[in-house]
């Protein structure tokens, strides 16, 4: 799997779709963990590419976790 892939995961017994935003490794266990963004068909929007601004990996982690990224 890689960043940008669409994956499914059970949430409350239902399959939900997510987009992989990134990965990190838990220092305590060595387990590889994916950072996911839930895809919600009720909030799909479109935008001109010129309106979009890039987000750094550090910014993605800051939005999705309280872990410190070095």
C-alpha atoms as an extended CHARMM CRD file, in Angstrom:
* protein
*
        70  EXT
         1         1  UNK       CA              0.0000000000        0.0000000000        0.0000000000  PROA      1               0.0000000000
         2         2  UNK       CA              1.0960000000        3.5530000000       -0.6380000000  PROA      2               0.0000000000
         3         3  UNK       CA              0.0660000000        7.1310000000        0.0360000000  PROA      3               0.0000000000
         4         4  UNK       CA             -3.0610000000        7.9710000000       -1.9630000000  PROA      4               0.0000000000
         5         5  UNK       CA             -4.4380000000        4.4160000000       -2.0230000000  PROA      5               0.0000000000
         6         6  UNK       CA             -8.1120000000        3.9660000000       -1.1440000000  PROA      6               0.0000000000
         7         7  UNK       CA             -8.6500000000        1.2660000000        1.4960000000  PROA      7               0.0000000000
         8         8  UNK       CA            -11.5220000000       -0.0900000000        3.5690000000  PROA      8               0.0000000000
         9         9  UNK       CA            -11.7030000000       -0.6810000000        7.3050000000  PROA      9               0.0000000000
        10        10  UNK       CA            -14.5340000000       -1.8060000000        9.5440000000  PROA      10              0.0000000000
        11        11  UNK       CA            -15.9040000000        0.9960000000       11.7260000000  PROA      11              0.0000000000
        12        12  UNK       CA            -18.7890000000        0.1500000000       14.0400000000  PROA      12              0.0000000000
        13        13  UNK       CA            -19.3490000000       -3.0490000000       12.0460000000  PROA      13              0.0000000000
        14        14  UNK       CA            -19.5470000000       -1.3050000000        8.6640000000  PROA      14              0.0000000000
        15        15  UNK       CA            -16.9270000000       -1.1220000000        5.9060000000  PROA      15              0.0000000000
        16        16  UNK       CA            -15.8040000000        2.4880000000        5.5100000000  PROA      16              0.0000000000
        17        17  UNK       CA            -13.5070000000        3.8790000000        2.8270000000  PROA      17              0.0000000000
        18        18  UNK       CA            -10.3410000000        5.8080000000        3.6380000000  PROA      18              0.0000000000
        19        19  UNK       CA             -7.4800000000        7.4180000000        1.7520000000  PROA      19              0.0000000000
        20        20  UNK       CA             -3.9610000000        6.7400000000        3.0310000000  PROA      20              0.0000000000
        21        21  UNK       CA             -2.2880000000       10.0490000000        3.9200000000  PROA      21              0.0000000000
        22        22  UNK       CA              0.9550000000        8.6840000000        5.2870000000  PROA      22              0.0000000000
        23        23  UNK       CA              2.6810000000        6.1460000000        7.5000000000  PROA      23              0.0000000000
        24        24  UNK       CA              4.6970000000        6.0520000000       10.6840000000  PROA      24              0.0000000000
        25        25  UNK       CA              6.2770000000        3.3720000000       12.8530000000  PROA      25              0.0000000000
        26        26  UNK       CA              5.3320000000        3.0660000000       16.5180000000  PROA      26              0.0000000000
        27        27  UNK       CA              8.5560000000        3.3570000000       18.4730000000  PROA      27              0.0000000000
        28        28  UNK       CA              7.3040000000        1.1330000000       21.2810000000  PROA      28              0.0000000000
        29        29  UNK       CA              6.3330000000       -1.8450000000       19.0880000000  PROA      29              0.0000000000
        30        30  UNK       CA              7.8720000000       -1.2780000000       15.6530000000  PROA      30              0.0000000000
        31        31  UNK       CA              4.3820000000       -1.6330000000       14.1480000000  PROA      31              0.0000000000
        32        32  UNK       CA              3.7930000000        0.2340000000       10.8670000000  PROA      32              0.0000000000
        33        33  UNK       CA              0.6850000000        2.4180000000       11.1430000000  PROA      33              0.0000000000
        34        34  UNK       CA             -1.2310000000        4.1960000000        8.3730000000  PROA      34              0.0000000000
        35        35  UNK       CA             -2.6510000000        7.7110000000        8.7620000000  PROA      35              0.0000000000
        36        36  UNK       CA             -6.0950000000        7.6470000000        7.1360000000  PROA      36              0.0000000000
        37        37  UNK       CA             -8.6680000000       10.2040000000        6.0190000000  PROA      37              0.0000000000
        38        38  UNK       CA            -12.2370000000        8.9310000000        5.9240000000  PROA      38              0.0000000000
        39        39  UNK       CA            -13.9800000000        9.3400000000        2.5870000000  PROA      39              0.0000000000
        40        40  UNK       CA            -17.5370000000       10.4940000000        3.1540000000  PROA      40              0.0000000000
        41        41  UNK       CA            -19.6860000000       10.5660000000        0.0070000000  PROA      41              0.0000000000
        42        42  UNK       CA            -21.8870000000       13.2580000000        1.5760000000  PROA      42              0.0000000000
        43        43  UNK       CA            -18.9540000000       15.7050000000        1.7070000000  PROA      43              0.0000000000
        44        44  UNK       CA            -17.3500000000       15.2500000000       -1.7000000000  PROA      44              0.0000000000
        45        45  UNK       CA            -16.5260000000       18.6050000000       -3.3160000000  PROA      45              0.0000000000
        46        46  UNK       CA            -14.7850000000       19.8260000000       -6.4260000000  PROA      46              0.0000000000
        47        47  UNK       CA            -12.3190000000       22.6870000000       -6.7260000000  PROA      47              0.0000000000
        48        48  UNK       CA            -10.1270000000       24.3120000000       -9.3130000000  PROA      48              0.0000000000
        49        49  UNK       CA             -6.5580000000       23.0240000000       -9.0270000000  PROA      49              0.0000000000
        50        50  UNK       CA             -5.4710000000       26.6650000000       -8.7980000000  PROA      50              0.0000000000
        51        51  UNK       CA             -7.4040000000       26.9810000000       -5.5070000000  PROA      51              0.0000000000
        52        52  UNK       CA             -5.5150000000       24.1270000000       -3.8470000000  PROA      52              0.0000000000
        53        53  UNK       CA             -2.5240000000       24.5520000000       -1.5540000000  PROA      53              0.0000000000
        54        54  UNK       CA             -0.0420000000       21.7800000000       -0.7050000000  PROA      54              0.0000000000
        55        55  UNK       CA              0.2780000000       20.4410000000        2.8370000000  PROA      55              0.0000000000
        56        56  UNK       CA              3.5730000000       19.0780000000        4.1070000000  PROA      56              0.0000000000
        57        57  UNK       CA              3.7430000000       15.6320000000        5.7180000000  PROA      57              0.0000000000
        58        58  UNK       CA              4.4310000000       17.4120000000        9.0220000000  PROA      58              0.0000000000
        59        59  UNK       CA              1.1640000000       19.3270000000        8.5600000000  PROA      59              0.0000000000
        60        60  UNK       CA             -0.7710000000       16.1220000000        7.8540000000  PROA      60              0.0000000000
        61        61  UNK       CA              0.5220000000       14.4850000000       11.0290000000  PROA      61              0.0000000000
        62        62  UNK       CA             -0.3010000000       17.6170000000       13.0150000000  PROA      62              0.0000000000
        63        63  UNK       CA             -3.9130000000       17.3830000000       11.8280000000  PROA      63              0.0000000000
        64        64  UNK       CA             -4.3270000000       13.6770000000       12.5260000000  PROA      64              0.0000000000
        65        65  UNK       CA             -2.3940000000       12.8450000000       15.6780000000  PROA      65              0.0000000000
        66        66  UNK       CA             -0.9790000000       14.2410000000       18.8610000000  PROA      66              0.0000000000
        67        67  UNK       CA              2.3220000000       12.3980000000       18.3040000000  PROA      67              0.0000000000
        68        68  UNK       CA              5.4540000000       14.4480000000       17.8500000000  PROA      68              0.0000000000
        69        69  UNK       CA              7.0630000000       14.2330000000       14.4210000000  PROA      69              0.0000000000
        70        70  UNK       CA             10.8130000000       14.8680000000       14.3440000000  PROA      70              0.0000000000
